[in-house]
Amino acid sequence: MVGAVTRWSEQGGSRGGDYDARWRRLADAGESIHGEADLVEWFGPSCVLDAGCGTGRVAIELARRGVDVVGVDLDPVMLDTARRKGPDIEWICGDLADAAVTDGEGQRRAFDAVVMAGNVMIFLAPGTEAAVLANMARHLGPGGRIVAGFQLDRPGPAVAAYDRMAAEAGLTLEHRWSTWDRRPYTGGDYAVSVWIS
């Protein structure tokens, strides 16, 4: 299947099984590849929206730990791989700026957390970042969190711009770390931010 043209694919990002091969190599070398799931689980959510889920690495790990997960991504090639690996998880092909995750009655689902791992924020279509944050915020239940980590030394929102967009979406900054294992943020080229509704 031909995938959607995304900022990720335009920049030559690997897809499907090729993308997963990197994570297999890291796991085979004894490295932990589930830092994002570890952090999200630390908050104790019962349901999580994996926004920009790619091939499902984070969603599948959270589901393995007993969390109800839905994955959304714009790239059907990545989602095909996710579906093969996690056939019991709901996978939705859609743009994060306007995707609506609904229940069986057509009502928007409310999640305890939305996770955007893997530099999702810097691979969004330029100019859609605020719309994505606002749409993801609409998918949070009371006290729900958006947890996102991304590189700050690449094209995409700087911390101040990201903070402004999140505040405009009605979110409050709860934590900011430099890594998924909660090392303090003192500046640098990577930030993991947790916003609460």
Secondary structure, 3 states (H helix, E strand, C coil): CCCCCCHHHHCCCCCHHHHHHHHHHHHHCCCCCCHHHHHHHHCCCCEEEEECCCCCHHHHHHHHCCCEEEEEECCHHHHHHHHHHCCCCEEEECCCCCCCCECCCCCECCEEEEEECCCHHHHCCCCCHHHHHHHHHHCEEEEEEEEEEEECCCCCCCHHHHHHHHHHCCCEEEEEECCCCCCECCCCCEEEEEEEC
